[in-house]
Amino acid sequence: MWLFLLYRLLRTIPATWAIVSLVFLLSRTLPTDDLLNQALLNENTESRSITTAERENALLRVQQRLGLAGPVFYFSRSRSSTGTVWQWNGSDNQYHRWLRSAVHGDLGQSYRSGQPVTAVLGEALRFTLPLTISAALLATLLSIALGLWLVCGGPAFLLTILYGIDALPLFVVALGLLLLLANPDILPLFPAYGMGQQTLENAPWSEQISSYLYYSALPLASLVLVKLPSLVVQLHDALRHELGANYAITARAKGLSTYQVATRHALRNALLPVIALLTDLLPALVAGAVVVEVIFALPGMGRLMADAAAGHDFPVLVGAFYWWQ
């Protein structure tokens, strides 16, 4: 089992490199004139007119600081009177410099704030990591409990409900919980947005944890509800198959109940096909965090990626893909 998990994790390395490289190269195809002009305005703190030579020198400094100087990739294409000309740029290009820095943990600077990208990502991860890890653990534990309950005589209509939830997209589930449980006109049980951290910086740990659970209840429930049906259905089918095996029939003939056979013998084998789903669970929850954090206005990685994409803050966007992949 552990070798299978290790194989799945190692297989993601080339995919991660390909996706992050693609995002980086695509970001360099977008226009950056507005970005450079804004950076020049920020550097010209004396509020005076500058000459053309000064502007060109300042522009070069900004391009070097933002990693936009030089060719984008190892080779480039240009057009001339004789046709298309391919030019080899060597290692002196934007992609090579970025990749070399990224391997050492330096993801550049944010275009908007000027902060290191790692600092910006670290601030957002403080909210997203607990949310996604909690959702993964809760979905896994609930799927095991519900799968055992269903196979040991639980109500059949629960499977119908799970199939119905599985057909709903995440944003519909999140908006449904928001309208039902955070609506002053229906059930105002939970807050509609935010994390409520501003007034709790100096509060005791117990009060901070209580506040975090209160504000993250609906986002957590949204992520869990969307991923729970597939896990439960897969485990339920695997358990039914295992309970029909000869060893399970023999165990029941010796006097063990269905629950005892399922927990002592069948569950261990039934979990093997579920592991394939679990390896994809955390990346799927990370993708879902983008939707949930935007809907509930949470200051996590999902909202950071959405804001970075809207504000053309490419180093933050590429860095977010780098860490999440």
N, C-alpha and C positions, 0 to 999 in steps of 0.2 A: 504493500500500500504506500509506504513512504517513498519507495523508488518511483512509483507512478506519479506521486505528487512532485517529486524532484524533477522528473522528466517533463511534466507539464510546465513547471516554473522555468526550466532552462529553455524550453521551446519558445517562451515569450521574449527572450532577449533579442533575437534578430527581428522579431515583429516590432518590438519597442523601438529599436534603432531605425527601422524603416519608417514607422509612423512619425516619430519625432523629426527625422530628417525631412520628410515630406512637408510637415507643418512649417519647419524652418524655411525651406526653399519657397513654399507658397507665400509665406509672409514677406519674402524679399521681392516678390513680383508686384506687390501693391505699391501705390504711389506714397512717397514719404516727404513731399514738398511741404505740406502743412506742418508736419512734425518738425522738420528742420527749421522752418521759419519761426515756429513757436520757441524752439530751443535757442535760436539766435536772439529773440526778444528777451528771453530770460537771462542770457549772458550779458546783454547790453544794459547793464544796470545804471549806466550814467545818463540814459535817456537822451543821447545825442546822435546826430546823423553820422554815419560811417561811410568811408570811401569804398569803392569797389574792391580795392586790394584788401582792405581790412575785412570786408564781408567775406571774400573768398577764403582768407586765412581763418576767420572764425568758423566758417562753414566746414572747413577741413578738420578743425579741432572738434567740432560737434560730431562729425561723421566718425572720427576715430574714437571718440568717447562712447558713442552709441554702437560701435561695431559695424558701421555702414560704409566704411572706406574700403576701396579696392573691389575686385571682381567678386561675384557671389559664390562661384563654384570653381572646381578644378579646371574646367574648360568653359569656354563661352563661344557664342556664335555672333558674327556680325555680317552685314551685307556690304558689298562693294560693287564697283562697276563690272567686275568679272564674275560676280555671283556670291554665293555664301562662303564665308571664310571661317574656319574653326581655329580657335586659338587655345593653346595649353597654358594655363595660368600657374601651374605648380601648387605648392602648399600655401602660397601667399594669397589666400582668399578668405572671404567672410565665413564660409562654412567650416573650413579647417580650423580657423581660430576659435570659432564657437565650440566645435566638437572637442578640441583640445582642452578648452577651459571647462566645458561641461563634465568631462571625465574627472577633473579635479574638483568638481563641486561649485565652480563659478559659472553662474548662468547669466551674468551681465547685470545691467541696471534697468530699472523700470523707466519707460519713456515718460510717464506722467509724473511720478513722484521723485525720480532720481535715486530711490533706495535700491540696495541690492535685491535682486529677484529672490534670492534665498530667504531674506528677511521678510519680504512680502508674503511668500508662500508659507513660511513658518507661522506667521500670524493667522493665516487662514486655516492652516492645518489644525490649530488648537480647537477649532469648532467642528471640522469635518471628520477628522480621524475618530474621535469618540462616537460620533453619530453613525458612521459606516460600520465600525467594528461592533458597536452595540447592536445594530440592525442585523449584521451577519450572525452573531451569536444567538440573538433572540429568534431569528428565523430558523436557524438550525435546531435549537432546542424545541421550539414549538412544532416543527415538522416531525421530529421524532415522537413527541408526545401525541400529536394528532394521528400520526400514522399508526401507532400502536393502538390507540383508542378505536380507530375505524376498523382495523383488522380484527379486533377483539370484540366486536359487537356494537360499535358506535353507530349513531344514526346515519342512514344512507344519504339523507338530504344534505348533510354537510359537504359531501363530495360535489353535489350540484351547486351549492353556494360557492365552493372553491373554484369550480369551472367557470362560474359567472364572473368572479373577481379576476380570474386569470385573463379574461377577455378584455378587461378594462385597461386603458393606458394609465401610466403613473399620474399624469396631471389631472385626470378625471378623479382618481381616488383621492389625491391630495386636496383638490377643490371640494370634493364631497365631504371629507372630514372637516375642512375649514368651514363650510356652510352649515354643517350639522352641529359641530361641537365647539365652534368659536364664534357663533352668531348670537348677538344679544337678543334677537327675536325668537330664537329656538332654544339652544342650550349653550350658554356662555361659560363652558367648563374650562376652556383653555385659552391662552392668548392667541391672537390671530397672526402675529408677526414678531420678529426680533428675538433676542436672547435675554434681555433684562439684566445685562451685566454692569451697566453704568453705576448703579447704586450699591453694588455688592463687592467692590474691590477690596474693602477692608473688613468684610463680614467673615464670620467663622466658616470653616470648610463645610460643615454640615449644612449651613444655610445656603452656601454657594451650590453644593450638589443638589439640594432640594429645588433650588431655583432652576438649575440646568435641566433637571428631569421634567419640571413643570413646563418649561418653554420648548423642550425638544420632544414632548410626548406625541404631538400630531405629526411632525416630520418623521419621527421614528416609526410610528404606526403606518404611515404611508409607504415607507420603504419595505417594511416587513410584510404588509398585506399584499404587495405586488409580487414579492418573491416567494411567499409561503405556498401558494397553490401548487406550483411546479414541483417543489420539494416534497410536499405531502403526497401528491399523486404518485410520484416516482417511488417513494418509500412504501406506500400502500401496495402498489402493484408488486414490488419486489418481495414484500413480506407475504403476500398471498401466494406467490410462486414458491417461496421457501417453505411455507406451512403445508404445501401439497407434496413436499419431498418425502422420501421414505423415512429419513431420520426423524422428521417432525411427527409423522404418523405413528412411528414406534414410541416416541416420547409421550404422545397423548395416550397410547394404549397402556403405558405404564402408570398412568394416573395423573400426569401433569395437565394443568389447565392450558387453554390456548394462550393466555397471557404469559404463563411461565415458559411455555415453549418458545413464544415469540421473543421474550426478553433474554432467556438463557442461551438459546441456540440460533434462532432464525435472524435476529436483528444483526448479528455480526456479519452474516453473509449478505443480508439485504442492504447493508450500508455501502457495499462496494460500488454498485452502479450510481449511488447518490453522490459519491466522492467526485465523480466527473462533473456533476452540477455544482458542487461546492467550490471547485477550483475556479469556476466562472462566476461565482456569486459575488465576491468582493468587487471585481471590475464592473459588474452590472450595477452594484449598489453605488459605486463611485459615479457612474454615468447618471444614475437616478438622483444623486445628490445635487447635480446641476439644476434639475427641474425643481426639486424640493426646496433648495435654498433660495431660488428666485421667487417661488410662490410664497414662502414664509419669511422672506427678507432676512435670511440668516447670513452672517458675515463669514461664510466658509469658502471652500475652494470652488464650489459650483458657481456661486455668485461672483467670485473674483474672476473666473474664466469668462463669464458672460460680460462683465464690465470691461475686461481687457479686450475682448473681441469687439465690443461696441466702441471703445476708445482707441483702437488700433495700437494697444500696448503689446507689441509682439513678443518682446523678451519674457514678459509675464505669461503670456499665452503659451509660448513654446516651453517655458520652464514648467508650467502646470502639466502639460502633456508628458514631459520628461519624467516627472515624479509620479504621476498617476499611472503611467504605463508600466 
